[in-house]
Amino acid sequence: MASRLGTARAQNVQQHLQRVGSSDGISFKFGGRTGNSRNSHRLMHFATLRGSDVQCRLAELLFRAYFEEEKDIANQEMLLEAGVRAGLDSNEVNRCLETAIGGNEVDAEVLKIKEDGVKGVPHFTVNGKRHFDGAVDATEFFEAFIDIKQGS
């Protein structure tokens, strides 16, 4: 993060994330390895085929692993463990990770995100118009929903 934002800005962003996260019981840590997350995204795509419950469990496990436990979400063993804990069959997870399953879909989504000007995560788009980057306080979303409802 510091290489992309500069040390001072990165520290401010991290402090903001810790402050916002702590109010929701999330203990952000920033010492983990940041690797290529393509396989974790492919596994998430695969989980969507097994239902929204599995997808949500996997998303929570991956977010917790990366943001709180400083685990490497590019690591195949970690992804296998998370997939199984989310309710996927270990053979299916291995097949997904060892093949190109979901690769085209993930690549197309990444291309669209870049075309839309998104540069980081998290990024939220509300009603195709309002964009939020980073850890956003719930009141900002609430205000966006009110603006949309009022037609502004």
VOPAGU-2260 file (C-alpha; in pm, 1 decimal, decimal comma):
REM VOPAGU-2260
SITE   aa  ch    i         X         Y         Z
SITE  MET   A    0       0,0       0,0       0,0
SITE  ALA   A    1     281,5     238,1      86,4
SITE  SER   A    2     445,5     187,7    -253,4
SITE  ARG   A    3     121,0     287,2    -424,1
SITE  LEU   A    4       4,6     566,5    -192,4
SITE  GLY   A    5     318,9     682,8     -16,6
SITE  THR   A    6     402,5     611,0     346,1
SITE  ALA   A    7     208,1     895,8     507,8
SITE  ARG   A    8    -109,9     839,5     303,8
SITE  ALA   A    9     -89,9     461,9     357,1
SITE  GLN   A   10     -67,9     513,1     734,4
SITE  ASN   A   11    -370,9     743,6     724,9
SITE  VAL   A   12    -569,3     491,4     521,8
SITE  GLN   A   13    -471,2     207,4     755,1
SITE  GLN   A   14    -568,7     408,6    1064,0
SITE  HIS   A   15    -902,3     493,3     903,4
SITE  LEU   A   16    -964,3     126,8     820,5
SITE  GLN   A   17    -878,3      22,2    1175,3
SITE  ARG   A   18   -1110,8     286,5    1320,5
SITE  VAL   A   19   -1403,3     197,6    1093,0
SITE  GLY   A   20   -1340,5    -175,0    1125,2
SITE  SER   A   21   -1319,3    -176,8    1503,8
SITE  SER   A   22   -1668,3     -29,1    1527,3
SITE  ASP   A   23   -1791,3    -341,6    1343,2
SITE  GLY   A   24   -1572,4    -592,9    1524,8
SITE  ILE   A   25   -1311,1    -617,7    1247,6
SITE  SER   A   26    -948,2    -605,4    1357,5
SITE  PHE   A   27    -761,0    -500,1    1043,5
SITE  LYS   A   28    -395,5    -600,2    1021,0
SITE  PHE   A   29    -155,9    -504,8     744,7
SITE  GLY   A   30     143,3    -735,7     775,5
SITE  GLY   A   31      27,1   -1012,3     544,0
SITE  ARG   A   32     160,1   -1097,7     202,0
SITE  THR   A   33     -18,5    -940,1     -90,6
SITE  GLY   A   34      -4,5   -1182,5    -379,0
SITE  ASN   A   35    -203,1   -1236,5    -695,0
SITE  SER   A   36    -565,2   -1289,3    -587,2
SITE  ARG   A   37    -686,9   -1430,1    -920,8
SITE  ASN   A   38    -729,1   -1785,5    -784,7
SITE  SER   A   39    -927,3   -1660,5    -486,2
SITE  HIS   A   40   -1156,0   -1474,9    -728,2
SITE  ARG   A   41   -1189,4   -1787,3    -943,0
SITE  LEU   A   42   -1281,4   -1986,6    -633,1
SITE  MET   A   43   -1538,5   -1720,7    -540,4
SITE  HIS   A   44   -1686,2   -1750,7    -889,9
SITE  PHE   A   45   -1699,5   -2128,0    -848,7
SITE  ALA   A   46   -1871,1   -2086,8    -510,8
SITE  THR   A   47   -2147,6   -1878,9    -674,4
SITE  LEU   A   48   -2238,7   -2190,1    -872,9
SITE  ARG   A   49   -2301,1   -2370,3    -542,4
SITE  GLY   A   50   -2533,2   -2103,3    -401,9
SITE  SER   A   51   -2526,0   -1769,4    -228,0
SITE  ASP   A   52   -2482,7   -1925,8     118,2
SITE  VAL   A   53   -2158,9   -2095,4      11,8
SITE  GLN   A   54   -2043,6   -1781,3    -167,7
SITE  CYS   A   55   -2107,6   -1562,7     139,2
SITE  ARG   A   56   -1931,0   -1807,0     374,3
SITE  LEU   A   57   -1631,0   -1822,4     143,0
SITE  ALA   A   58   -1617,6   -1444,1     108,0
SITE  GLU   A   59   -1620,9   -1402,8     487,1
SITE  LEU   A   60   -1347,3   -1663,7     530,8
SITE  LEU   A   61   -1126,8   -1505,7     264,7
SITE  PHE   A   62   -1175,5   -1152,6     396,8
SITE  ARG   A   63   -1099,8   -1264,0     753,3
SITE  ALA   A   64    -795,8   -1462,5     639,1
SITE  TYR   A   65    -650,5   -1169,2     447,0
SITE  PHE   A   66    -752,5    -864,7     649,4
SITE  GLU   A   67    -741,3   -1002,7    1004,6
SITE  GLU   A   68    -525,9   -1316,4    1005,0
SITE  GLU   A   69    -261,2   -1193,2     756,9
SITE  LYS   A   70    -286,4   -1511,7     550,2
SITE  ASP   A   71    -184,4   -1534,7     186,7
SITE  ILE   A   72    -502,1   -1570,0     -19,1
SITE  ALA   A   73    -291,2   -1670,9    -318,9
SITE  ASN   A   74    -179,6   -1986,2    -136,8
SITE  GLN   A   75    -345,1   -2303,4    -274,4
SITE  GLU   A   76    -358,4   -2479,4      64,9
SITE  MET   A   77    -522,0   -2178,1     228,0
SITE  LEU   A   78    -778,8   -2159,8     -53,6
SITE  LEU   A   79    -851,5   -2531,3     -23,3
SITE  GLU   A   80    -906,3   -2497,7     350,7
SITE  ALA   A   81   -1133,9   -2195,0     309,1
SITE  GLY   A   82   -1331,5   -2362,2      30,4
SITE  VAL   A   83   -1394,2   -2673,9     237,5
SITE  ARG   A   84   -1487,8   -2468,1     546,3
SITE  ALA   A   85   -1734,3   -2275,6     328,3
SITE  GLY   A   86   -1904,1   -2600,0     226,9
SITE  LEU   A   87   -1734,2   -2696,0     -98,1
SITE  ASP   A   88   -1607,8   -3046,9    -165,7
SITE  SER   A   89   -1226,9   -3069,4    -144,6
SITE  ASN   A   90   -1204,4   -3252,0    -479,3
SITE  GLU   A   91   -1410,2   -2976,8    -643,7
SITE  VAL   A   92   -1192,4   -2705,1    -492,5
SITE  ASN   A   93    -875,5   -2879,7    -612,7
SITE  ARG   A   94   -1023,6   -2921,5    -961,6
SITE  CYS   A   95   -1117,6   -2552,6    -967,4
SITE  LEU   A   96    -770,9   -2441,2    -858,0
SITE  GLU   A   97    -586,3   -2678,5   -1090,9
SITE  THR   A   98    -784,2   -2587,8   -1404,0
SITE  ALA   A   99    -905,6   -2269,2   -1570,7
SITE  ILE   A  100   -1253,4   -2281,0   -1413,5
SITE  GLY   A  101   -1384,5   -1926,3   -1375,1
SITE  GLY   A  102   -1078,3   -1770,5   -1534,4
SITE  ASN   A  103   -1256,8   -1615,2   -1830,7
SITE  GLU   A  104   -1532,1   -1473,2   -1609,4
SITE  VAL   A  105   -1283,6   -1326,6   -1360,9
SITE  ASP   A  106   -1071,3   -1178,3   -1639,7
SITE  ALA   A  107   -1377,8   -1018,3   -1802,3
SITE  GLU   A  108   -1483,5    -869,2   -1469,3
SITE  VAL   A  109   -1135,1    -729,7   -1405,0
SITE  LEU   A  110   -1134,4    -570,4   -1750,5
SITE  LYS   A  111   -1473,2    -407,9   -1687,3
SITE  ILE   A  112   -1361,2    -280,6   -1348,1
SITE  LYS   A  113   -1051,3    -121,7   -1502,2
SITE  GLU   A  114   -1261,1      33,6   -1778,7
SITE  ASP   A  115   -1488,2     180,8   -1508,0
SITE  GLY   A  116   -1185,5     349,3   -1347,7
SITE  VAL   A  117   -1178,1     143,4   -1027,6
SITE  LYS   A  118    -825,6     139,6    -886,9
SITE  GLY   A  119    -858,4     -29,7    -548,3
SITE  VAL   A  120   -1069,1    -230,7    -310,8
SITE  PRO   A  121   -1308,0    -215,5    -161,4
SITE  HIS   A  122   -1503,3     -19,6    -420,5
SITE  PHE   A  123   -1880,1      16,5    -413,5
SITE  THR   A  124   -2107,7     143,2    -687,4
SITE  VAL   A  125   -2458,9     238,3    -584,3
SITE  ASN   A  126   -2725,6     251,2    -854,0
SITE  GLY   A  127   -2456,2     272,1   -1121,2
SITE  LYS   A  128   -2384,3     634,2   -1028,0
SITE  ARG   A  129   -2237,4     682,7    -681,6
SITE  HIS   A  130   -1889,5     543,1    -624,7
SITE  PHE   A  131   -1722,2     480,3    -289,5
SITE  ASP   A  132   -1361,4     372,8    -237,4
SITE  GLY   A  133   -1212,6     227,8      76,7
SITE  ALA   A  134   -1375,5     178,3     412,4
SITE  VAL   A  135   -1685,7     391,7     399,4
SITE  ASP   A  136   -1897,8     478,4     698,0
SITE  ALA   A  137   -2252,7     341,8     675,5
SITE  THR   A  138   -2395,3     694,3     690,0
SITE  GLU   A  139   -2238,5     770,0     349,6
SITE  PHE   A  140   -2427,8     477,8     198,1
SITE  PHE   A  141   -2744,8     584,5     375,4
SITE  GLU   A  142   -2713,7     935,2     232,5
SITE  ALA   A  143   -2657,5     792,0    -115,6
SITE  PHE   A  144   -2971,3     578,6     -85,3
SITE  ILE   A  145   -3173,4     879,8      28,2
SITE  ASP   A  146   -3041,2    1086,6    -265,2
SITE  ILE   A  147   -3134,2     809,0    -506,4
SITE  LYS   A  148   -3480,0     770,4    -357,2
SITE  GLN   A  149   -3534,4    1146,4    -383,8
SITE  GLY   A  150   -3416,2    1139,8    -742,8
SITE  SER   A  151   -3106,6    1352,7    -702,3
